[in-house]
Amino acid sequence: MFGHTMLCRDESMIKAKLDGNMLPIPTNIIQQAGLKDGDEVEVRLEDGNVVITPIIANIQFKKELRGCVESSKIDPLEIKKIWNA
């Protein structure tokens, strides 16, 4: 859901207003994060801060990884598990 946002004095900080249980994410942040309508994200609390991380689907992950390691016998999903360890 996109709502009203306004720039604060520091242009890198954007103020957003909570609407019920919805928090609009400013369009420029969505674009910079490479998110598209329908994308899923992980939302967590980390050291008192709300952190939003895009979730990459397995198909997209394999597509992006394809060609990075040409002769590997390792399944891309196994590599992802190693990276996340």
N, CA and C atoms as a LAMMPS dump frame, in Angstrom:
ITEM: TIMESTEP
0
ITEM: NUMBER OF ATOMS
255
ITEM: BOX BOUNDS ff ff ff
-5.0000000000000000e+02 5.0000000000000000e+02
-5.0000000000000000e+02 5.0000000000000000e+02
-5.0000000000000000e+02 5.0000000000000000e+02
ITEM: ATOMS id mol type element x y z
1 1 1 N 0.844 -1.172 0
2 1 2 C 0 0 0
3 1 3 C 0.89 1.235 0
4 2 1 N 0.612 2.139 -0.889
5 2 2 C 1.364 3.367 -0.949
6 2 3 C 0.514 4.466 -0.343
7 3 1 N 1.109 5.276 0.508
8 3 2 C 0.365 6.341 1.165
9 3 3 C 1.124 7.631 1.1
10 4 1 N 0.801 8.496 2
11 4 2 C 1.434 9.804 2.028
12 4 3 C 2.773 9.73 2.737
13 5 1 N 3.774 10.32 2.135
14 5 2 C 5.086 10.415 2.765
15 5 3 C 5.565 11.841 2.591
16 6 1 N 6.508 12.233 3.414
17 6 2 C 7.071 13.562 3.223
18 6 3 C 8.548 13.535 3.571
19 7 1 N 9.311 14.308 2.827
20 7 2 C 10.749 14.386 3.095
21 7 3 C 10.999 15.197 4.358
22 8 1 N 11.942 14.74 5.139
23 8 2 C 12.356 15.489 6.327
24 8 3 C 13.501 16.409 5.949
25 9 1 N 14.02 17.151 6.914
26 9 2 C 15.117 18.07 6.636
27 9 3 C 16.282 17.375 5.976
28 10 1 N 16.662 16.207 6.481
29 10 2 C 17.721 15.411 5.874
30 10 3 C 17.069 14.623 4.739
31 11 1 N 17.433 14.907 3.495
32 11 2 C 16.755 14.303 2.347
33 11 3 C 16.873 12.788 2.281
34 12 1 N 17.811 12.191 3.039
35 12 2 C 17.931 10.742 3.019
36 12 3 C 16.921 10.099 3.966
37 13 1 N 16.269 10.898 4.808
38 13 2 C 15.286 10.374 5.749
39 13 3 C 13.901 10.783 5.286
40 14 1 N 13.008 9.827 5.221
41 14 2 C 11.653 10.1 4.771
42 14 3 C 10.69 9.707 5.877
43 15 1 N 9.742 10.571 6.152
44 15 2 C 8.757 10.333 7.192
45 15 3 C 7.537 9.663 6.573
46 16 1 N 7.061 8.578 7.19
47 16 2 C 5.864 7.891 6.725
48 16 3 C 4.92 7.754 7.913
49 17 1 N 3.623 7.783 7.671
50 17 2 C 2.635 7.719 8.742
51 17 3 C 1.946 6.363 8.747
52 18 1 N 1.944 5.721 9.921
53 18 2 C 1.284 4.439 10.109
54 18 3 C -0.217 4.633 9.97
55 19 1 N -0.865 3.783 9.176
56 19 2 C -2.308 3.838 8.945
57 19 3 C -2.889 2.502 9.368
58 20 1 N -3.363 2.414 10.608
59 20 2 C -3.809 1.122 11.144
60 20 3 C -2.588 0.234 11.301
61 21 1 N -2.596 -0.901 10.621
62 21 2 C -1.411 -1.771 10.66
63 21 3 C -0.631 -1.706 9.352
64 22 1 N -0.873 -0.672 8.559
65 22 2 C -0.181 -0.501 7.279
66 22 3 C 0.807 0.662 7.374
67 23 1 N 1.995 0.453 6.826
68 23 2 C 3.007 1.505 6.779
69 23 3 C 3.417 1.685 5.329
70 24 1 N 3.079 2.818 4.724
71 24 2 C 3.446 3.028 3.321
72 24 3 C 4.954 3.174 3.174
73 25 1 N 5.491 2.531 2.153
74 25 2 C 6.92 2.647 1.846
75 25 3 C 7.045 3.624 0.679
76 26 1 N 7.851 4.651 0.827
77 26 2 C 7.98 5.651 -0.235
78 26 3 C 8.404 5.022 -1.568
79 27 1 N 7.831 5.543 -2.638
80 27 2 C 8.073 5.018 -3.98
81 27 3 C 9.553 4.981 -4.33
82 28 1 N 10.311 6.026 -3.973
83 28 2 C 11.721 6.037 -4.348
84 28 3 C 12.491 4.916 -3.636
85 29 1 N 12.099 4.567 -2.423
86 29 2 C 12.76 3.466 -1.72
87 29 3 C 12.385 2.14 -2.371
88 30 1 N 11.137 1.977 -2.747
89 30 2 C 10.692 0.76 -3.438
90 30 3 C 11.482 0.586 -4.729
91 31 1 N 11.634 1.659 -5.488
92 31 2 C 12.366 1.6 -6.75
93 31 3 C 13.837 1.291 -6.523
94 32 1 N 14.46 1.943 -5.546
95 32 2 C 15.878 1.707 -5.269
96 32 3 C 16.13 0.275 -4.8
97 33 1 N 15.145 -0.316 -4.119
98 33 2 C 15.282 -1.695 -3.65
99 33 3 C 14.987 -2.698 -4.767
100 34 1 N 14.515 -2.204 -5.914
101 34 2 C 14.211 -3.087 -7.038
102 34 3 C 12.947 -3.905 -6.832
103 35 1 N 12.058 -3.434 -5.959
104 35 2 C 10.817 -4.157 -5.694
105 35 3 C 9.764 -3.833 -6.737
106 36 1 N 8.921 -4.832 -7.002
107 36 2 C 7.816 -4.665 -7.937
108 36 3 C 6.534 -5.093 -7.238
109 37 1 N 5.396 -4.651 -7.743
110 37 2 C 4.103 -5.016 -7.191
111 37 3 C 3.998 -6.543 -7.094
112 38 1 N 3.632 -7.041 -5.949
113 38 2 C 3.478 -8.482 -5.749
114 38 3 C 4.708 -9.157 -5.15
115 39 1 N 5.848 -8.454 -5.106
116 39 2 C 7.054 -9.038 -4.506
117 39 3 C 6.816 -9.274 -3.017
118 40 1 N 7.438 -10.323 -2.492
119 40 2 C 7.342 -10.613 -1.07
120 40 3 C 8.588 -10.096 -0.361
121 41 1 N 8.405 -9.66 0.882
122 41 2 C 9.517 -9.173 1.691
123 41 3 C 9.462 -9.829 3.062
124 42 1 N 10.609 -9.871 3.704
125 42 2 C 10.702 -10.335 5.09
126 42 3 C 10.756 -9.089 5.959
127 43 1 N 9.956 -9.065 7.016
128 43 2 C 9.949 -7.93 7.941
129 43 3 C 10.349 -8.463 9.313
130 44 1 N 11.37 -7.839 9.917
131 44 2 C 11.824 -8.292 11.233
132 44 3 C 12.281 -7.097 12.058
133 45 1 N 12.358 -7.318 13.359
134 45 2 C 12.862 -6.308 14.275
135 45 3 C 14.3 -6.662 14.611
136 46 1 N 15.229 -5.716 14.374
137 46 2 C 16.656 -5.951 14.589
138 46 3 C 17.229 -4.778 15.373
139 47 1 N 17.626 -5.03 16.602
140 47 2 C 18.177 -3.976 17.469
141 47 3 C 17.239 -2.774 17.572
142 48 1 N 15.945 -3.034 17.668
143 48 2 C 14.965 -1.961 17.801
144 48 3 C 14.574 -1.28 16.511
145 49 1 N 15.138 -1.727 15.374
146 49 2 C 14.82 -1.156 14.066
147 49 3 C 14.013 -2.147 13.248
148 50 1 N 13.055 -1.636 12.486
149 50 2 C 12.304 -2.476 11.562
150 50 3 C 13.143 -2.636 10.301
151 51 1 N 13.421 -3.886 9.932
152 51 2 C 14.238 -4.168 8.754
153 51 3 C 13.368 -4.905 7.745
154 52 1 N 13.347 -4.418 6.517
155 52 2 C 12.567 -5.029 5.439
156 52 3 C 13.542 -5.531 4.39
157 53 1 N 13.485 -6.844 4.1
158 53 2 C 14.408 -7.462 3.153
159 53 3 C 13.621 -8.168 2.052
160 54 1 N 13.936 -7.889 0.779
161 54 2 C 13.256 -8.598 -0.307
162 54 3 C 13.518 -10.1 -0.23
163 55 1 N 12.503 -10.894 -0.537
164 55 2 C 12.647 -12.34 -0.614
165 55 3 C 12.765 -12.707 -2.083
166 56 1 N 13.83 -13.415 -2.418
167 56 2 C 14.032 -13.826 -3.806
168 56 3 C 13.485 -15.236 -3.971
169 57 1 N 12.603 -15.42 -4.928
170 57 2 C 12.031 -16.734 -5.201
171 57 3 C 13.13 -17.663 -5.719
172 58 1 N 12.972 -18.961 -5.461
173 58 2 C 13.971 -19.942 -5.904
174 58 3 C 14.236 -19.852 -7.403
175 59 1 N 13.2 -19.68 -8.179
176 59 2 C 13.36 -19.612 -9.637
177 59 3 C 14.202 -18.395 -10.005
178 60 1 N 13.914 -17.243 -9.398
179 60 2 C 14.677 -16.025 -9.672
180 60 3 C 16.119 -16.178 -9.214
181 61 1 N 16.321 -16.803 -8.046
182 61 2 C 17.665 -17.01 -7.521
183 61 3 C 18.482 -17.866 -8.486
184 62 1 N 17.895 -18.975 -8.964
185 62 2 C 18.604 -19.851 -9.912
186 62 3 C 18.922 -19.1 -11.198
187 63 1 N 17.964 -18.287 -11.668
188 63 2 C 18.168 -17.525 -12.898
189 63 3 C 19.335 -16.543 -12.74
190 64 1 N 19.393 -15.853 -11.593
191 64 2 C 20.459 -14.882 -11.371
192 64 3 C 21.809 -15.556 -11.165
193 65 1 N 21.803 -16.749 -10.607
194 65 2 C 23.047 -17.455 -10.329
195 65 3 C 23.592 -18.16 -11.576
196 66 1 N 22.688 -18.503 -12.509
197 66 2 C 23.088 -19.232 -13.703
198 66 3 C 24.201 -18.499 -14.443
199 67 1 N 25.26 -19.198 -14.753
200 67 2 C 26.377 -18.626 -15.478
201 67 3 C 27.473 -18.085 -14.575
202 68 1 N 27.174 -17.928 -13.278
203 68 2 C 28.198 -17.426 -12.349
204 68 3 C 29.277 -18.471 -12.101
205 69 1 N 28.861 -19.709 -11.977
206 69 2 C 29.786 -20.806 -11.75
207 69 3 C 29.461 -21.844 -12.829
208 70 1 N 30.223 -21.818 -13.897
209 70 2 C 29.864 -22.606 -15.076
210 70 3 C 29.964 -24.109 -14.906
211 71 1 N 30.972 -24.605 -14.218
212 71 2 C 31.137 -26.053 -14.168
213 71 3 C 30.91 -26.628 -12.776
214 72 1 N 30.151 -25.93 -11.95
215 72 2 C 29.917 -26.386 -10.583
216 72 3 C 28.938 -27.55 -10.557
217 73 1 N 29.193 -28.479 -9.675
218 73 2 C 28.289 -29.614 -9.468
219 73 3 C 27.366 -29.335 -8.279
220 74 1 N 27.52 -28.148 -7.661
221 74 2 C 26.724 -27.805 -6.486
222 74 3 C 25.404 -27.171 -6.917
223 75 1 N 24.325 -27.658 -6.314
224 75 2 C 22.999 -27.109 -6.573
225 75 3 C 22.964 -25.658 -6.066
226 76 1 N 22.43 -24.718 -6.843
227 76 2 C 22.369 -23.315 -6.411
228 76 3 C 21.691 -23.127 -5.053
229 77 1 N 20.704 -23.97 -4.746
230 77 2 C 20.03 -23.841 -3.463
231 77 3 C 20.951 -24.223 -2.31
232 78 1 N 21.891 -25.152 -2.547
233 78 2 C 22.869 -25.497 -1.519
234 78 3 C 23.816 -24.32 -1.269
235 79 1 N 24.175 -23.622 -2.342
236 79 2 C 25.03 -22.443 -2.203
237 79 3 C 24.3 -21.386 -1.389
238 80 1 N 23.012 -21.2 -1.661
239 80 2 C 22.215 -20.22 -0.92
240 80 3 C 22.206 -20.577 0.569
241 81 1 N 22.062 -21.856 0.897
242 81 2 C 22.073 -22.28 2.309
243 81 3 C 23.426 -21.942 2.953
244 82 1 N 24.524 -22.152 2.216
245 82 2 C 25.852 -21.839 2.737
246 82 3 C 25.977 -20.346 3.003
247 83 1 N 25.491 -19.519 2.05
248 83 2 C 25.58 -18.071 2.201
249 83 3 C 24.785 -17.595 3.412
250 84 1 N 23.656 -18.246 3.667
251 84 2 C 22.791 -17.819 4.769
252 84 3 C 23.197 -18.384 6.111
253 85 1 N 24.224 -19.243 6.135
254 85 2 C 24.641 -19.87 7.401
255 85 3 C 25.317 -18.888 8.317
